[in-house]
Amino acid sequence: MGDLLSLDFMRQALVAAVLVGLAAPLVGAFLVQRRMSLIGDGIGHVALAGVAVGLLTGSMPVFTALIAAVAAAVGVELIRMAGRTSGDIALAVMFYGGIALGVVLISKSTASSGNLTGYLFGAILTTSRTDIVVFAVLAVVVVGVTWVLRHRFFAVANDEEYARAVGMPVMGYNIALSVLTAVTVVVSMRVVGLLLITALMIIPNATAQLVSRSFRSGLLWASVIGVASSVSGVIVSFYAETPSGGTIVLLAIGAFLVASVVSGLVTRARRAAHERAERHEHEHGPVCGHPAIPHEDHVDYLHDGHRHAAHGDHYDEHSPHGSPHDSPDSADATTHSEEVSR
Amino acid sequence: MFVTDAPLIELRSASFGYTDRKVVDSVSLTQGAGEVIALLGPNGSGKTTLVKGLLGLSEHLGGEVSLFGTPLAKFRDRPRIGYVPQRHSLSASVRVTVREIVETGRLPLRPWWRPGSAADAAVVDEALDAVALRDREREDVAALSGGQQRRVLIARALAAQPDVLLMDEPTAGVDIANQRILAEVLSGLADRGTSMLIVTHELAALSGVVTRIVCMNAGHVDFDGTPTAYTRGHEGHELGDAHHHSPSADERRPGLAALVTDPLPSREVPRG
């Protein structure tokens, strides 16, 4: 590890990995919530056309890519808002037009095919210092803006009609999120690549959904998992001499698979230990007349001498000590994930 | 109950709809403070379009509409109207707690850069108490029953401390036990002087709460009066007459609308 940090380009790469690992899942959480998981992929396609224009004209590919990606992002929202049935096709034309134009233009430039691969799949170890500085500044802006606006993005994604009814500028927030997605795509282009960036936006969130029980904790888990996979991916790619992007995404997928298996096993074990209360129509609450007893993070109700705790749409039997529900938080969360998927 | 100068909601021959289609045609209606109005009518009669028109979600196509004395086009103080939409699922894509949903109700009241304060948290607590879900605030909304989800939406609207609540079929698709709890929640709100406009098909569940009944049919209002008058008109009408159409404006017959909307006479809210 010491020899790694003594290398100048490795230090740069690790800083970039932390920033991208933080920004991508943070923005991605709202895309998952809006069921637009793959939108980053389309924007990445268009960004490639921007990269090609930059390479061809000798200007900085980062800036031309940024302009193309932001334009695509605004286009996506405008098409979505128009609400036409042909919107889907308009998006396809835009995305594939972007990548096709990119490939054609790059073939006409002096850049090598290795250069194209670097943009598509990530090549952090060969990125210039100026690029890294630009990426770092943009990434900090993305993380800052997303964090400040997270409650608004959440509200708009959760119920757009309600947000509009209470007078929130829904269109503004949707375009803001779309632009943040575009900037994240460009910032991550050299670390994970345009074709893989969506994986880093979505997969850490998929993993986080398995272990968290609120949107807030989901956001934190996704960021932690994103940073962990991107930093470890950069380190592994240095020693194993593999491309950084693919390595990072494979590690993120590995984490997802491990979390799925563990949460599945825990759910099964807990289901076996789970004791349902007798069925009753009555709903326990502050005014139901049954004494309420706070029990760890929830409230039990004393019902004919035994304790009932709400669990999804039914009640569980809880004993004061050594009940199955006394196990750690993460285990409890996985049970809930099972309840939901039922 | 108290009366202020300007009515909460005032419609004068107002029409609402969507670009090419007028759904609500020339409706006049005034709601004063403290009134709890049940808006009845068959499917497609324009109840939801009327509510959405007041919220700026459907188009205002004619007539005069004022909210708290301000014309609709100039009305900016949207959080004063609490909207409870008709919804079956609150969040299917990601894990969200009851409290997180209710907290979004506070957002329109503060600038985008300001984080929630202790005062915001206290109002959210109060809203959760009002719908009896405080003890389940940390649960995943997707795990709740339909009736409980409806109460989460009511709490979200209450979190903005609105002057009037607009509810779209709060009891639809909710089992009897949960309807009773919902009715208790609504009657608790009514006792605190909360004004409500409730679109519903199930008047029986809300009969102890409602102070006035408005019936719509084919985009027009064809009954507007007290629950007693409604029941009277209702009883006088022969059951089994399934044929119905909108009566003309000058000969309003409450009995006809009553038959169309609610085959059961209203009764007291059962208390558990």
Interface residues (C-beta under 8 A of the other chain):
Chain A: A29 V32 Q33 R34 R35 V148 L149 H151 R152 F154 A155 N158 D159 E161 Y162 A163 R164 A165 V166 G167 M168 N205 Q209 S212 R213 S214 F215 R216 G218 E281 H282 E283 H284 G285 P286 V287 A292 D297 H298 V299 A310 H311 G312 D313 H336 S337 E339 V340
Chain B: L55 G56 L57 R76 R78 P79 I81 Y83 P85 R87 L90 S91 S93 V94 R95 V96 T97 E100 I101 E103 T104 G105 L107 P108 W112 W113 G116 D129 A132 L133 R134 D135 R136 R138 E139 D140 A142 A143 L144 S145 R156 A160 A177 N178 I181 G272
